[in-house]
Amino acid sequence: MLDRALRRVDEFCTAYDMRVPILMAPMAGACPPALAAAVAEAGGMGGCGALMMDPDEIAQWAAEFRAASKGPFQMNLWVPDPAPPRDADHERAVTEFLAAWGPAPARLSADLPVPFADQCEALIEARPAVMSSIMGLFPPHVVDRMKAGGISWFATATTVAEALQAEAAGADAIIAQGSEAGGHRGAFNADKANAQMCGSMALVPAIHDAVGVPVIAAGGMADARGVVAALALGASAVLVGTAFLRAPEAAIAPAWADAIGRAQPDDTTTTRAFSGRLGRSLRTDYIAATECEGAPAPLPYPLQRSATGPMRALGAKENNLACMQAWAGQSARLARNEPAGEIVRSIWTEARATLIQ
């Protein structure tokens, strides 16, 4: 079994110009080029979550990465949800509730920060090694254009059914996102995300057995033990996110980084309170308040994201974890305050030694 795992790793790394089967998760808002370049220089693949970036910012990110590394990188986009319904009374209740946590939003917007079509075009122009999707599938015309440009497509899936849809649509690899993962859940249907919480130990082998393309394990991979387990279960590589957030190159708020280092698995929780989309976060005072009796239910995405924007910005500015958007996976405590390149090298050195015993 371990021999087969190493063969899968070698084939995957050769295909994507990597020396180490570790990909940096494309964490929107926490993926500076310096962090991605450090991962790539250590032999992995850098990552950029481009959700909030306009075309000029996408081009600038790619340029800064390439100035620091000749390694591969992926750029990720959310596939948009349908326009959310509007409910003035509900929106008023949420706004009033949030007044206790920061300045009220001037207005709530259901508009995407940047048109999805413009972002897709900018990613194709930037020519990363990989474009990755979450929350759904790229449209066929986008897939055709990226493939024509030599760009591979990695599709995030939280169920076997989603993985099969992605493979049929032309995905070159499947990112199997277990429920342990920090940040937003990648469920294609936002309303079903709470019910689709399969952990990596069950999801990775199930998707590996169902599809004919490589599987990349995401969720819970923060040290060599997680990597060995994922590869033994059928993954060809792993996607690592929270484990990089304490690296100096990540440059996140100190309160967030410190809390990650202290967090046990049950110190994280899934919530829609920040964006309206389900995601895994550290359990903060704000999240606890949203779970109290009488608190209004979160608005759908992106209305909730618009509503919490001022609070999240204030939390980051004041280094106040209580109202900060502090995404973290269940293996957060394993994150080390070390340079990202050292994290990559140490994880793979130990994992490989175990695999070849």
Protein Blocks (a to p, Z undefined) as FASTA:
>chain_A
ZZmmmmmmmmmmmmnopabfcdcdddehiacfklmmmmmmnopacdddfklpcfklmmmm
mmmmmmmoccdcddddddddddddddfklmmmmmmmmmmnoccdfbdcfbdfbdfklmmm
mmmmnopabdcdehiacdfklmmmmmmnopacddddfbfklmmmmmmnopabdcdddfkb
gcjdfbfblklmmmmmccfklmmmmmmmmpccdcddeehiabfklmmmmmmnopabdcdf
klmmmpmklopafklmmmmmmpcfklgccdfklnopacdddddfklmmmmpghiacdddd
fklmmmmmmmmmmmmmnopaklpccdddfklmmpccddfklmmmmmmmmmmmmmmZZ
